[in-house]
Amino acid sequence: MKRILPHCILIGVLPLFISCSSLTTSAEEYYAIGMSYFEMGRYEEAERWLNRALSRNRTMSASEYNLGRIAYGTGRYTEALRKFNAILKKDPENVMAMKAAAYTQVKMGNVEEAQRLYDRVLELEPESADNGLNYATILYAMDKPEEAEDVLQTYSYAILDDKDALLLLARVQKAQKKPEAIDSYDMWLSKNNDPQVQYEYTIALEDGGFYARALEAARKTLSELSADTDTLKRSTIRFVIARLILVSDPENTEGITELREAIRAGFADQDAIDALVKDSRLSKALQDEARRTIDTAKTGSSSSTSSSTESDSGTADSGTGSSETSATEGTS
């Protein structure tokens, strides 16, 4: 006797989440399909299925929340905020939606509204270290490092075990020019490696007057940064090395050499350059030498670029002339 398979198994095109007992898909099944696509990073399909779940059950906050996450992840912040606010309208104490709305407000530049939302989050979950870290991050983005540090210190028991919290602590301390920033950066770098953080550590050491350690850290940063990034350039590090040598060891000619190379490599922060040539820690003679070095290096870079352009142009003209002569000779 042939074994007859259930009808639902024969319909292979239907999603696996559809029940064999019924061809009517529930909101929960649509949601499960949508989240499967979400986890695979297939956001268009995820949105389609989550919207179906939402249409079947308008009170299904999970679908709305994840649609907001997709909108946030794809840069549609206004749409994301609308989704999160819709949840909060129905459920004013939904902490997940509140946190998501706060981060969306940060992306949209509404940091004060983000702070208001996180104040409420911490009221609802005062013991959450993660919430404290997120709140401190928002305060730091609002240029409120002192308040950010106060929040972080409330959760000091969790900082040493959380590299993100420790780095944020170092940064808010550095923003206040606190010497404690050095120890915080040192602890972070003892277990992690990042040229950007190493550079920040260099500046913290320089601010604290630890020039020898700062110089060592700057040279290490330069050796580890193989190419410029969006936030850090090799020319910037060389300028800092030059400044450290000129200030701490004015007799060392390497300072002028590094300054020349930094300018030739493209360092163009005029405020930093002006501050260096007017630095009262440098003698008048060294200030003048630094100014001449900078002017000469700038002129040299400009001349080099100009010569290269003229050379390229001359080559092109020469090539065109040869072509024309050849064509004329051919005609003759």
VENGIUR-V598721 format. One record per residue. N is the residue number from 0. PHI is phi in degrees with one decimal (* if undefined). NEAR is the number of other ideal C-beta (glycine too) atoms within 10 Angstrom. D_CENTER is the distance of its C-alpha to the mean C-alpha in Angstrom with 1 decimal. Layout:
n:N phi:PHI near:NEAR d_center:D_CENTER
n:N phi:PHI near:NEAR d_center:D_CENTER
//
This chain:
n:0 phi:* near:3 d_center:66.4
n:1 phi:-74.5 near:4 d_center:63.2
n:2 phi:-88.1 near:4 d_center:60.3
n:3 phi:-93.7 near:7 d_center:58.7
n:4 phi:-77.3 near:8 d_center:54.9
n:5 phi:-56.1 near:9 d_center:53.6
n:6 phi:-56.3 near:9 d_center:52.8
n:7 phi:-68.3 near:14 d_center:49.1
n:8 phi:-72.8 near:9 d_center:48.6
n:9 phi:-68.4 near:9 d_center:50.3
n:10 phi:-88.0 near:11 d_center:47.8
n:11 phi:-70.1 near:7 d_center:45.0
n:12 phi:-79.0 near:4 d_center:42.8
n:13 phi:-76.6 near:13 d_center:42.2
n:14 phi:-58.5 near:12 d_center:39.0
n:15 phi:-64.0 near:9 d_center:39.7
n:16 phi:-78.2 near:15 d_center:38.9
n:17 phi:-74.1 near:17 d_center:42.0
n:18 phi:-71.2 near:11 d_center:44.9
n:19 phi:-68.5 near:11 d_center:48.1
n:20 phi:-82.6 near:8 d_center:50.2
n:21 phi:-156.7 near:9 d_center:48.9
n:22 phi:-91.4 near:11 d_center:47.2
n:23 phi:-90.5 near:9 d_center:45.6
n:24 phi:-86.4 near:19 d_center:42.0
n:25 phi:-84.7 near:15 d_center:40.7
n:26 phi:-60.2 near:18 d_center:37.5
n:27 phi:-65.0 near:15 d_center:36.5
n:28 phi:-70.0 near:19 d_center:37.1
n:29 phi:-59.1 near:25 d_center:35.1
n:30 phi:-62.4 near:22 d_center:32.2
n:31 phi:-62.2 near:16 d_center:32.5
n:32 phi:-63.5 near:22 d_center:32.4
n:33 phi:-58.7 near:27 d_center:29.4
n:34 phi:-70.4 near:17 d_center:27.4
n:35 phi:-63.0 near:16 d_center:28.5
n:36 phi:-65.0 near:18 d_center:27.0
n:37 phi:-60.0 near:20 d_center:23.8
n:38 phi:-64.2 near:9 d_center:23.5
n:39 phi:-85.3 near:10 d_center:24.2
n:40 phi:79.4 near:8 d_center:21.3
n:41 phi:-96.3 near:13 d_center:24.1
n:42 phi:-70.9 near:18 d_center:23.0
n:43 phi:-63.5 near:9 d_center:25.8
n:44 phi:-64.3 near:14 d_center:28.5
n:45 phi:-60.7 near:22 d_center:26.9
n:46 phi:-59.7 near:19 d_center:26.9
n:47 phi:-60.1 near:14 d_center:30.5
n:48 phi:-72.9 near:23 d_center:31.8
n:49 phi:-67.7 near:27 d_center:30.0
n:50 phi:-65.2 near:15 d_center:31.5
n:51 phi:-63.8 near:17 d_center:34.8
n:52 phi:-61.3 near:25 d_center:34.5
n:53 phi:-66.4 near:23 d_center:33.7
n:54 phi:-68.2 near:12 d_center:36.7
n:55 phi:-78.9 near:17 d_center:39.0
n:56 phi:-145.5 near:15 d_center:37.9
n:57 phi:-65.8 near:12 d_center:36.5
n:58 phi:-94.8 near:10 d_center:35.9
n:59 phi:-80.2 near:17 d_center:33.6
n:60 phi:-62.9 near:19 d_center:30.4
n:61 phi:-60.9 near:18 d_center:28.7
n:62 phi:-64.0 near:27 d_center:28.9
n:63 phi:-61.9 near:23 d_center:27.6
n:64 phi:-62.5 near:18 d_center:24.7
n:65 phi:-73.2 near:20 d_center:23.6
n:66 phi:-64.0 near:25 d_center:24.1
n:67 phi:-64.3 near:25 d_center:21.7
n:68 phi:-61.6 near:19 d_center:19.1
n:69 phi:-64.9 near:20 d_center:19.8
n:70 phi:-61.5 near:21 d_center:19.6
n:71 phi:-63.3 near:20 d_center:16.2
n:72 phi:-66.9 near:12 d_center:14.8
n:73 phi:-105.8 near:13 d_center:16.3
n:74 phi:81.3 near:9 d_center:15.1
n:75 phi:-95.8 near:15 d_center:18.5
n:76 phi:-68.7 near:19 d_center:17.6
n:77 phi:-62.5 near:9 d_center:21.1
n:78 phi:-65.2 near:15 d_center:22.8
n:79 phi:-61.0 near:24 d_center:20.7
n:80 phi:-62.1 near:22 d_center:21.5
n:81 phi:-61.3 near:16 d_center:25.1
n:82 phi:-64.7 near:25 d_center:25.3
n:83 phi:-66.1 near:28 d_center:24.0
n:84 phi:-67.4 near:15 d_center:26.3
n:85 phi:-62.8 near:18 d_center:29.2
n:86 phi:-66.7 near:20 d_center:28.9
n:87 phi:-66.3 near:17 d_center:28.9
n:88 phi:-66.3 near:10 d_center:31.9
n:89 phi:-82.5 near:12 d_center:33.8
n:90 phi:-137.6 near:14 d_center:32.4
n:91 phi:-60.2 near:10 d_center:31.2
n:92 phi:-110.7 near:11 d_center:30.4
n:93 phi:-77.7 near:18 d_center:28.2
n:94 phi:-65.3 near:15 d_center:25.4
n:95 phi:-60.8 near:15 d_center:23.2
n:96 phi:-67.1 near:24 d_center:23.5
n:97 phi:-65.3 near:22 d_center:23.0
n:98 phi:-65.9 near:22 d_center:19.6
n:99 phi:-64.1 near:22 d_center:18.5
n:100 phi:-64.5 near:26 d_center:19.8
n:101 phi:-63.0 near:25 d_center:18.1
n:102 phi:-66.7 near:20 d_center:14.5
n:103 phi:-66.7 near:26 d_center:15.8
n:104 phi:-62.8 near:22 d_center:17.1
n:105 phi:-62.2 near:21 d_center:13.8
n:106 phi:-60.4 near:13 d_center:12.4
n:107 phi:-87.8 near:14 d_center:15.7
n:108 phi:87.2 near:11 d_center:15.6
n:109 phi:-97.1 near:16 d_center:18.4
n:110 phi:-69.9 near:17 d_center:17.2
n:111 phi:-67.9 near:11 d_center:20.8
n:112 phi:-65.7 near:16 d_center:21.8
n:113 phi:-61.9 near:26 d_center:18.9
n:114 phi:-64.0 near:20 d_center:20.3
n:115 phi:-59.6 near:12 d_center:23.8
n:116 phi:-64.2 near:24 d_center:22.9
n:117 phi:-74.0 near:26 d_center:21.4
n:118 phi:-57.8 near:11 d_center:24.5
n:119 phi:-69.5 near:17 d_center:26.5
n:120 phi:-58.0 near:21 d_center:24.6
n:121 phi:-70.9 near:17 d_center:25.4
n:122 phi:-66.6 near:9 d_center:28.9
n:123 phi:-78.5 near:12 d_center:29.3
n:124 phi:-132.5 near:14 d_center:27.7
n:125 phi:-65.5 near:10 d_center:28.0
n:126 phi:-91.3 near:8 d_center:27.9
n:127 phi:-81.6 near:17 d_center:24.6
n:128 phi:-67.1 near:17 d_center:22.2
n:129 phi:-61.2 near:14 d_center:19.4
n:130 phi:-63.7 near:21 d_center:20.1
n:131 phi:-63.4 near:23 d_center:20.2
n:132 phi:-64.0 near:21 d_center:16.7
n:133 phi:-63.1 near:21 d_center:15.3
n:134 phi:-65.5 near:26 d_center:17.5
n:135 phi:-62.9 near:26 d_center:16.4
n:136 phi:-61.4 near:22 d_center:12.7
n:137 phi:-66.0 near:23 d_center:14.1
n:138 phi:-62.8 near:24 d_center:16.4
n:139 phi:-64.6 near:20 d_center:13.8
n:140 phi:-64.9 near:14 d_center:12.0
n:141 phi:-86.1 near:15 d_center:15.6
n:142 phi:62.3 near:10 d_center:16.2
n:143 phi:-124.1 near:18 d_center:18.6
n:144 phi:-63.0 near:20 d_center:17.9
n:145 phi:-65.7 near:12 d_center:21.6
n:146 phi:-65.9 near:17 d_center:21.7
n:147 phi:-61.7 near:26 d_center:18.6
n:148 phi:-65.3 near:22 d_center:20.3
n:149 phi:-59.3 near:13 d_center:23.5
n:150 phi:-65.3 near:23 d_center:22.0
n:151 phi:-62.0 near:25 d_center:20.5
n:152 phi:-66.8 near:12 d_center:23.9
n:153 phi:-64.0 near:15 d_center:25.6
n:154 phi:-113.5 near:19 d_center:24.1
n:155 phi:-57.4 near:11 d_center:24.5
n:156 phi:-62.9 near:8 d_center:26.4
n:157 phi:-101.7 near:16 d_center:23.2
n:158 phi:-64.9 near:21 d_center:20.8
n:159 phi:-65.0 near:11 d_center:22.1
n:160 phi:-95.0 near:9 d_center:21.9
n:161 phi:-127.8 near:15 d_center:18.3
n:162 phi:-64.3 near:13 d_center:15.8
n:163 phi:-67.6 near:13 d_center:12.9
n:164 phi:-66.3 near:22 d_center:15.5
n:165 phi:-65.3 near:20 d_center:16.6
n:166 phi:-66.2 near:20 d_center:13.4
n:167 phi:-63.0 near:24 d_center:13.0
n:168 phi:-60.9 near:28 d_center:16.7
n:169 phi:-59.4 near:25 d_center:16.3
n:170 phi:-69.7 near:22 d_center:13.8
n:171 phi:-71.1 near:25 d_center:16.0
n:172 phi:-69.5 near:23 d_center:19.0
n:173 phi:-62.9 near:21 d_center:17.7
n:174 phi:-62.0 near:16 d_center:17.2
n:175 phi:-95.9 near:13 d_center:20.8
n:176 phi:56.2 near:12 d_center:21.9
n:177 phi:-85.4 near:19 d_center:23.4
n:178 phi:-63.8 near:13 d_center:24.8
n:179 phi:-61.2 near:15 d_center:23.8
n:180 phi:-59.3 near:24 d_center:20.2
n:181 phi:-60.1 near:20 d_center:21.7
n:182 phi:-65.1 near:14 d_center:23.1
n:183 phi:-65.8 near:22 d_center:20.0
n:184 phi:-64.1 near:26 d_center:17.9
n:185 phi:-60.7 near:15 d_center:21.0
n:186 phi:-65.1 near:17 d_center:21.2
n:187 phi:-64.8 near:24 d_center:17.7
n:188 phi:-71.6 near:18 d_center:18.2
n:189 phi:-69.6 near:8 d_center:21.6
n:190 phi:-121.8 near:8 d_center:20.3
n:191 phi:-137.3 near:12 d_center:16.9
n:192 phi:-140.2 near:11 d_center:15.9
n:193 phi:-160.7 near:15 d_center:12.8
n:194 phi:-56.7 near:19 d_center:13.4
n:195 phi:-62.5 near:13 d_center:10.6
n:196 phi:-69.5 near:17 d_center:12.0
n:197 phi:-60.6 near:23 d_center:15.4
n:198 phi:-65.9 near:22 d_center:15.0
n:199 phi:-60.9 near:22 d_center:14.2
n:200 phi:-61.8 near:26 d_center:17.3
n:201 phi:-56.2 near:26 d_center:19.2
n:202 phi:-66.8 near:17 d_center:18.8
n:203 phi:-62.1 near:27 d_center:19.8
n:204 phi:-65.3 near:24 d_center:22.8
n:205 phi:-63.6 near:20 d_center:23.7
n:206 phi:-60.1 near:15 d_center:23.6
n:207 phi:-83.8 near:17 d_center:25.9
n:208 phi:83.4 near:11 d_center:28.3
n:209 phi:-93.6 near:17 d_center:27.9
n:210 phi:-65.9 near:16 d_center:28.0
n:211 phi:-64.0 near:11 d_center:29.3
n:212 phi:-67.0 near:18 d_center:26.6
n:213 phi:-64.7 near:25 d_center:23.9
n:214 phi:-64.6 near:20 d_center:25.5
n:215 phi:-62.5 near:14 d_center:25.5
n:216 phi:-66.9 near:25 d_center:21.8
n:217 phi:-65.7 near:28 d_center:21.0
n:218 phi:-66.2 near:15 d_center:23.2
n:219 phi:-65.7 near:18 d_center:21.7
n:220 phi:-60.5 near:24 d_center:18.2
n:221 phi:-62.6 near:20 d_center:19.9
n:222 phi:-70.9 near:11 d_center:21.7
n:223 phi:-89.5 near:13 d_center:18.7
n:224 phi:-91.5 near:18 d_center:16.5
n:225 phi:-74.6 near:9 d_center:18.5
n:226 phi:-152.0 near:6 d_center:16.8
n:227 phi:-60.6 near:13 d_center:14.6
n:228 phi:-118.0 near:11 d_center:10.9
n:229 phi:-66.3 near:6 d_center:9.0
n:230 phi:-110.0 near:9 d_center:8.3
n:231 phi:-148.3 near:17 d_center:11.5
n:232 phi:-118.4 near:19 d_center:15.0
n:233 phi:-62.9 near:20 d_center:18.1
n:234 phi:-62.9 near:18 d_center:20.2
n:235 phi:-65.4 near:23 d_center:18.3
n:236 phi:-64.7 near:26 d_center:19.0
n:237 phi:-64.3 near:24 d_center:22.6
n:238 phi:-64.6 near:24 d_center:23.0
n:239 phi:-64.7 near:24 d_center:22.1
n:240 phi:-60.1 near:24 d_center:24.6
n:241 phi:-59.5 near:25 d_center:27.1
n:242 phi:-62.7 near:26 d_center:26.8
n:243 phi:-62.9 near:24 d_center:27.2
n:244 phi:-68.7 near:22 d_center:30.3
n:245 phi:-60.4 near:24 d_center:31.8
n:246 phi:-77.5 near:18 d_center:31.6
n:247 phi:-92.8 near:17 d_center:32.6
n:248 phi:-145.1 near:14 d_center:35.0
n:249 phi:-59.1 near:16 d_center:36.3
n:250 phi:-81.1 near:7 d_center:39.0
n:251 phi:-81.5 near:12 d_center:36.7
n:252 phi:-68.8 near:11 d_center:36.6
n:253 phi:-62.6 near:12 d_center:33.4
n:254 phi:-61.1 near:24 d_center:31.5
n:255 phi:-66.7 near:19 d_center:32.9
n:256 phi:-62.2 near:15 d_center:32.3
n:257 phi:-64.8 near:23 d_center:28.6
n:258 phi:-62.5 near:26 d_center:28.4
n:259 phi:-60.5 near:18 d_center:30.2
n:260 phi:-68.1 near:17 d_center:28.0
n:261 phi:-63.3 near:28 d_center:24.7
n:262 phi:-67.1 near:24 d_center:26.2
n:263 phi:-62.2 near:16 d_center:27.6
n:264 phi:-79.6 near:17 d_center:24.2
n:265 phi:113.2 near:13 d_center:22.8
n:266 phi:-64.6 near:23 d_center:21.7
n:267 phi:-139.3 near:14 d_center:22.4
n:268 phi:-77.4 near:14 d_center:21.0
n:269 phi:-63.5 near:8 d_center:24.4
n:270 phi:-62.4 near:7 d_center:23.9
n:271 phi:-66.7 near:14 d_center:23.2
n:272 phi:-64.1 near:19 d_center:26.1
n:273 phi:-61.5 near:12 d_center:28.4
n:274 phi:-63.3 near:11 d_center:27.6
n:275 phi:-68.0 near:21 d_center:28.5
n:276 phi:-72.2 near:18 d_center:31.8
n:277 phi:-109.4 near:11 d_center:32.8
n:278 phi:-62.0 near:14 d_center:31.9
n:279 phi:-68.3 near:6 d_center:35.0
n:280 phi:-77.0 near:12 d_center:34.5
n:281 phi:-95.7 near:19 d_center:35.4
n:282 phi:-67.8 near:11 d_center:39.1
n:283 phi:-59.9 near:7 d_center:40.2
n:284 phi:-63.7 near:9 d_center:41.1
n:285 phi:-71.9 near:18 d_center:37.7
n:286 phi:-60.6 near:17 d_center:36.0
n:287 phi:-63.6 near:12 d_center:38.3
n:288 phi:-65.4 near:19 d_center:37.6
n:289 phi:-63.3 near:23 d_center:33.9
n:290 phi:-63.1 near:15 d_center:34.3
n:291 phi:-63.1 near:12 d_center:36.7
n:292 phi:-61.0 near:19 d_center:34.3
n:293 phi:-64.6 near:20 d_center:31.5
n:294 phi:-61.6 near:12 d_center:33.9
n:295 phi:-65.2 near:13 d_center:35.4
n:296 phi:-64.6 near:18 d_center:32.1
n:297 phi:-64.4 near:14 d_center:31.0
n:298 phi:-63.4 near:11 d_center:34.4
n:299 phi:-62.4 near:13 d_center:34.4
n:300 phi:-65.1 near:15 d_center:31.1
n:301 phi:-66.5 near:10 d_center:32.5
n:302 phi:-64.6 near:10 d_center:35.8
n:303 phi:-62.9 near:11 d_center:34.3
n:304 phi:-66.1 near:10 d_center:32.3
n:305 phi:-64.8 near:10 d_center:35.5
n:306 phi:-63.6 near:10 d_center:37.7
n:307 phi:-62.7 near:10 d_center:35.5
n:308 phi:-65.8 near:10 d_center:35.7
n:309 phi:-64.7 near:10 d_center:39.4
n:310 phi:-62.7 near:10 d_center:40.0
n:311 phi:-63.1 near:10 d_center:38.3
n:312 phi:-66.3 near:10 d_center:40.3
n:313 phi:-64.0 near:10 d_center:43.5
n:314 phi:-63.3 near:10 d_center:43.0
n:315 phi:-66.1 near:10 d_center:42.6
n:316 phi:-62.3 near:10 d_center:45.7
n:317 phi:-61.4 near:10 d_center:47.7
n:318 phi:-64.9 near:10 d_center:46.8
n:319 phi:-65.2 near:10 d_center:47.9
n:320 phi:-62.0 near:10 d_center:51.2
n:321 phi:-62.6 near:10 d_center:52.1
n:322 phi:-65.3 near:10 d_center:51.6
n:323 phi:-65.0 near:10 d_center:53.8
n:324 phi:-61.7 near:10 d_center:56.5
n:325 phi:-60.5 near:10 d_center:56.5
n:326 phi:-66.7 near:10 d_center:57.0
n:327 phi:-66.9 near:9 d_center:59.8
n:328 phi:-63.1 near:8 d_center:61.5
n:329 phi:-63.3 near:7 d_center:61.3
n:330 phi:-65.8 near:6 d_center:62.9
n:331 phi:-63.6 near:5 d_center:65.7
//
